[in-house]
Amino acid sequence: DEKRVDHDMDAGLTRRDFMKTAALTVGGAGALSLTGCAGEEEGSTADSPGQTLSFAGYRFDRTRALVDGQVGVDGYGVEFTEMGIGDSNTHVFSGPQTLDVVEIGLHPYMLAFANDGFRDYVLLPIFPLRLFRHKSVFIRNDRGIERPEDLKGRKVATAGYSSTSLTWIRGIFQDEYGVAPGDLTWVISNKDSSAATAGKVSAQESILPDGVTIEQGPTGKDESDLLEAGDVDAVFHAAEPKGFVQGHPKIARLFPDSRATEQDFFARTGVFPIMHAVAARRELVDRDPSLVAAVFAAYSESKRRAYAHMAGVAGLMDTLPWYGQELAATKALMGENFYSYGAEANRKPLEALFRYSHEQGLCSRKLTVEEIFEPSSLSLAEQGSERVSP
């Protein structure tokens, strides 16, 4: 099975081994190494853990080795709970705050940090989920909507107005197509079609700004129901509406070849939108500052193993017939380490989201990279396979 293959590929590799190698293979081409990580003390390894840390997040291919216990955090044990992002956000911002390290929605954290003075968890420049968002715009194909500009004056349904994905979509629409949030009427659905997998919408995803026309959708209908019924002209949402999945004849993507549109967007802007980051309990980091580098190294090593798996046997095990060609095309466009972590390496997409949020009346001020991330994490970087951005 996949776990067995990964174990055989990297058997016995601890973070101490990882840090000592200085350069690690990334998918068999180039190298991925860590800089800015604090030195290690003797006797502090993932094989001899002290306190057990509670982690939560999704089991992506890039986090799988950490979730499954194949990669540890130096000096600590790890207990990983799989959790949807809505539930993670609620836990951190208004819940019991018992999780030590947790995957978090980047924009909800920004809103809590800027608007509410939230400081209970510190933000780390680890980005478990990144997605291009042109694919997330769905329309009624019987309303004469053929391009983004045709949405002006139309009704658009969404489940969480201030979610990370919606903030990205609105910002991109304004920058790329001149369609501002105020040009649309927003309908907030009473239900969220993705709640079963993502968890409930947190309070930070429900902030509604001034100066924008916003209506509340009818009770019992999610955003897909509104689109299917023709109550709205479009849906902006991270999840594919069930009507689209089920082949409703009047529901389509606004961008039919969203892959080509998103690749062109990256080629011109160098922006790979960030959805999620990782946060750690402040009290824990204050007690052991070296934990910041240790957590960064663990997530980076887990991702390195995913890269190696993708370049190795994944093409044989995956059902997609052109898996290898897709991976090669992605590297050619975006670089070997196309899913990069680190604050400086991701300054461009981070600053874009900071600007979008402030322009949209969500964040009370335009945040900076230097203020929002835990200070010692700013120097952490993965080097060896950088791509020169446009």
C-alpha positions in Angstrom: 0.0 0.0 0.0 1.0 3.7 -0.2 2.1 3.8 3.4 4.4 0.8 2.9 5.9 2.3 -0.3 6.7 5.6 1.5 8.2 3.7 4.5 10.4 1.6 2.2 11.5 4.7 0.3 12.6 6.7 3.4 12.9 4.1 6.1 14.3 5.3 9.4 14.7 9.0 8.4 14.3 11.3 11.3 14.4 15.0 11.3 18.0 14.9 12.6 18.9 12.8 9.5 17.0 15.3 7.4 18.8 18.4 8.8 22.2 16.7 8.6 21.9 15.9 4.9 21.9 19.6 3.9 20.4 18.8 0.6 17.5 16.5 -0.1 16.2 15.1 -3.3 13.0 16.7 -4.7 11.3 14.3 -7.0 14.7 13.1 -8.3 15.5 16.5 -9.8 17.0 19.5 -8.0 17.4 19.7 -4.2 15.3 20.9 -1.3 17.1 22.0 1.8 16.1 24.0 4.9 17.7 27.2 5.9 17.1 29.3 9.0 16.4 26.3 11.3 17.8 26.4 14.7 20.6 23.9 15.6 19.6 20.7 17.3 20.7 19.6 20.8 22.0 16.1 21.4 19.3 13.6 22.5 16.5 15.7 20.9 15.1 13.6 18.1 11.7 12.4 16.8 12.8 8.9 18.0 13.0 10.0 21.6 10.0 12.3 22.1 9.1 14.2 25.2 5.7 15.9 25.3 3.1 14.7 22.8 1.8 17.5 20.7 -1.8 17.5 19.4 -2.0 18.3 15.6 -5.0 18.8 13.4 -5.6 19.2 9.7 -6.3 17.4 6.5 -4.5 14.3 5.3 -3.1 15.6 2.0 -0.4 13.7 0.2 2.0 16.4 1.3 1.0 16.0 5.0 0.4 12.2 4.9 3.8 11.2 6.3 3.2 13.5 9.3 -0.4 12.4 9.8 0.7 8.7 9.6 3.6 9.1 12.0 6.4 8.5 9.5 7.7 12.0 10.1 8.0 13.4 13.6 8.7 16.8 15.3 12.1 16.9 16.8 11.9 16.4 20.6 8.2 15.7 20.7 5.6 13.0 20.1 2.8 13.8 17.6 -0.9 12.9 17.8 -2.6 13.9 14.6 -6.4 14.4 14.3 -7.9 14.8 10.8 -10.2 17.8 10.9 -12.1 20.0 8.4 -11.0 23.6 8.1 -14.3 25.1 9.3 -14.0 23.1 12.5 -10.3 23.9 12.9 -11.1 27.6 12.6 -13.9 27.5 15.1 -11.7 25.5 17.6 -8.9 28.1 17.4 -10.9 31.3 17.4 -13.9 30.6 19.6 -13.4 27.0 20.9 -11.4 25.3 23.6 -8.0 26.0 22.0 -6.6 22.6 23.1 -4.9 21.8 19.8 -1.2 22.6 19.8 -0.5 22.9 16.1 -3.4 23.3 13.6 -4.1 23.9 10.0 -5.9 27.2 9.8 -7.7 29.3 7.2 -5.3 32.0 6.2 -7.9 34.7 5.8 -9.9 33.9 8.9 -6.6 34.2 10.8 -5.9 37.5 9.2 -9.3 38.9 10.2 -8.9 37.7 13.8 -5.4 39.1 14.0 -6.2 42.5 12.5 -9.7 43.1 13.7 -9.9 41.3 17.0 -6.3 41.5 18.3 -6.2 37.6 18.3 -2.8 36.4 19.6 -3.5 33.1 21.2 -1.9 31.2 18.3 1.1 32.3 16.3 1.1 31.9 12.5 3.8 29.8 10.7 4.6 30.1 7.0 3.5 26.6 6.2 0.8 26.4 3.5 -0.9 22.9 3.4 -3.5 24.0 0.9 -3.1 26.2 -2.2 -5.5 26.4 -5.1 -6.1 28.5 -8.2 -9.6 29.8 -8.0 -10.8 30.5 -11.6 -12.3 27.0 -11.4 -14.5 28.1 -8.5 -16.9 30.3 -10.5 -20.1 28.7 -11.7 -22.8 30.3 -13.8 -26.2 29.7 -15.3 -25.5 29.2 -18.9 -28.9 30.6 -20.0 -28.3 34.1 -18.7 -25.9 35.4 -21.4 -22.9 35.3 -19.2 -19.8 34.5 -21.3 -17.0 36.5 -19.5 -16.4 37.9 -16.1 -17.6 41.4 -17.1 -21.0 40.0 -17.8 -21.5 39.3 -14.1 -21.9 43.1 -13.3 -25.3 43.7 -11.9 -26.0 40.0 -11.4 -26.8 37.9 -8.3 -24.0 35.7 -6.9 -24.5 33.1 -4.2 -21.9 32.1 -1.7 -21.9 30.3 1.7 -19.1 32.2 3.4 -18.5 35.8 2.2 -15.2 36.4 3.9 -13.7 33.0 3.4 -10.1 32.8 2.0 -11.3 31.4 -1.3 -14.0 34.1 -1.8 -11.5 36.9 -0.9 -9.1 35.6 -3.5 -11.8 35.3 -6.2 -13.1 38.8 -5.6 -9.6 40.2 -5.6 -8.7 38.5 -8.9 -11.9 39.6 -10.5 -11.2 43.2 -9.6 -7.5 43.1 -10.7 -7.9 41.0 -13.8 -11.4 42.0 -15.1 -12.4 45.2 -13.5 -15.3 43.6 -11.7 -15.5 45.0 -8.1 -17.4 43.4 -5.2 -19.9 46.3 -5.3 -20.8 45.5 -8.9 -22.6 42.4 -7.8 -25.5 41.5 -5.5 -24.3 38.9 -3.0 -26.7 36.2 -1.7 -25.5 34.4 1.4 -26.9 30.9 1.3 -28.6 29.5 4.4 -26.7 26.2 4.1 -23.2 25.3 2.8 -23.0 22.3 0.4 -19.4 21.6 1.5 -20.1 21.5 5.3 -19.9 17.7 5.4 -16.2 17.8 4.4 -15.0 21.2 5.4 -16.9 21.7 8.6 -19.2 24.6 9.6 -18.5 28.1 8.5 -16.6 30.0 11.3 -17.5 33.5 12.5 -14.5 34.9 10.6 -15.9 33.6 7.3 -19.2 35.4 7.9 -18.0 39.0 8.2 -20.0 41.3 5.8 -18.5 44.6 4.8 -20.2 48.0 4.3 -20.8 49.4 0.8 -21.8 46.0 -0.8 -25.3 44.8 -1.5 -25.9 41.6 0.4 -29.0 39.5 0.8 -29.8 36.5 2.9 -30.8 33.4 1.0 -34.0 31.4 1.9 -34.0 28.9 4.7 -33.0 25.4 3.8 -31.2 26.2 0.5 -27.5 25.9 -0.1 -25.7 27.8 -2.8 -26.2 25.0 -5.3 -29.9 24.9 -4.7 -30.1 28.7 -5.4 -28.2 28.2 -8.7 -30.3 25.2 -9.8 -33.5 27.1 -9.0 -32.4 30.1 -11.0 -32.6 32.3 -7.9 -29.0 33.6 -8.7 -27.0 33.9 -11.8 -23.7 32.5 -10.4 -22.0 30.8 -7.5 -18.6 31.6 -6.1 -17.6 28.8 -3.8 -14.6 26.6 -3.1 -16.7 23.4 -3.6 -18.2 22.3 -6.8 -22.0 22.8 -6.6 -23.8 19.5 -6.6 -25.8 20.6 -9.6 -22.6 21.0 -11.6 -21.3 17.6 -10.3 -24.6 15.9 -11.3 -24.6 17.5 -14.8 -27.4 20.0 -14.5 -27.8 21.2 -18.1 -28.0 24.9 -17.2 -24.9 25.0 -14.8 -21.4 25.5 -16.2 -18.0 26.9 -15.2 -17.5 30.6 -16.2 -14.0 29.6 -17.5 -14.6 26.4 -19.5 -10.8 25.7 -19.7 -10.1 26.8 -16.2 -6.7 25.0 -16.2 -5.4 27.1 -19.1 -6.8 30.3 -17.6 -5.1 29.5 -14.2 -1.8 28.6 -15.9 -1.9 31.9 -17.8 -2.6 33.7 -14.6 0.4 32.2 -12.8 2.7 32.7 -15.8 1.8 36.5 -15.8 1.6 37.1 -12.0 3.7 34.5 -10.3 0.8 34.1 -7.8 -0.2 30.6 -6.5 -3.1 31.5 -4.2 -2.7 30.3 -0.5 -5.7 29.0 1.3 -4.5 27.5 4.5 -1.5 28.0 6.9 -0.4 26.5 10.1 -0.8 28.0 13.6 0.8 26.9 16.9 -0.3 27.8 20.5 1.5 30.9 21.6 2.1 29.5 25.1 3.8 26.5 23.7 6.1 28.5 21.4 6.9 30.9 24.2 8.0 28.0 26.3 10.1 26.3 23.5 11.0 28.7 20.7 12.8 26.0 18.9 9.5 24.3 18.2 8.8 26.8 15.3 11.7 25.5 13.2 11.0 21.9 14.2 7.4 22.1 13.0 8.4 23.8 9.8 11.0 21.0 9.2 8.4 18.3 9.8 5.9 19.7 7.3 8.6 20.3 4.8 10.0 16.8 5.2 6.5 15.3 4.8 6.1 17.3 1.6 9.5 16.2 0.3 8.4 12.6 0.7 5.3 13.3 -1.3 7.4 14.9 -4.1 9.7 11.8 -4.1 6.6 9.5 -4.2 5.2 11.5 -7.1 8.4 11.3 -9.1 8.8 7.6 -8.3 6.1 5.0 -8.1 3.1 7.3 -8.0 2.8 7.3 -11.8 2.4 3.5 -11.7 -0.1 3.5 -8.8 -2.2 6.4 -9.8 -5.2 5.8 -12.2 -4.5 9.0 -14.3 -2.9 7.9 -17.5 -0.7 11.0 -18.0 0.3 11.5 -14.4 4.0 11.8 -15.2 3.4 14.3 -18.0 1.2 16.5 -15.8 3.9 16.5 -13.1 6.6 17.5 -15.6 4.4 20.3 -17.0 3.7 21.7 -13.6 7.4 21.7 -12.7 8.2 23.4 -16.1 5.8 26.2 -15.3 6.1 26.6 -11.6 9.5 25.1 -10.6 10.6 22.0 -8.8 9.3 23.1 -5.4 6.0 24.3 -6.8 4.3 23.9 -3.4 6.7 26.1 -1.5 6.7 27.0 2.2 8.3 30.0 3.8 7.3 33.6 4.2 9.8 35.3 1.9 9.4 32.7 -0.9 5.6 33.5 -0.8 5.7 37.3 -0.3 3.9 37.9 -3.6 0.8 35.9 -3.0 0.7 36.9 0.7 0.8 40.6 -0.1 -1.8 40.1 -2.8 -4.2 38.6 -0.2 -3.4 41.3 2.4 -4.3 43.9 -0.2 -7.5 42.2 -1.4 -8.8 41.9 2.2 -8.2 45.5 3.0 -9.6 46.8 -0.3 -12.7 44.7 0.2 -13.4 46.2 3.6 -12.7 43.0 5.6 -9.3 43.5 7.3 -9.2 46.8 9.2 -5.8 47.5 7.9 -3.4 46.2 5.3 -1.3 43.6 7.0 2.4 42.9 6.4 4.4 39.6 6.2 6.6 40.8 9.1 3.8 41.4 11.6 1.5 38.5 11.0 4.0 35.6 11.1 5.8 34.5 14.3 9.1 36.5 14.1 11.5 33.5 14.3 9.7 31.9 11.4 10.4 34.7 8.9 14.0 33.3 8.2 12.8 29.8 7.6 13.1 28.7 4.0 13.3 25.8 1.6 16.1 26.4 -0.9 17.6 24.7 -3.9 14.7 24.7 -6.4 13.5 28.3 -6.6 11.8 29.6 -9.7 12.2 33.2 -10.8 8.7 34.6 -10.7 7.3 37.0 -13.4 
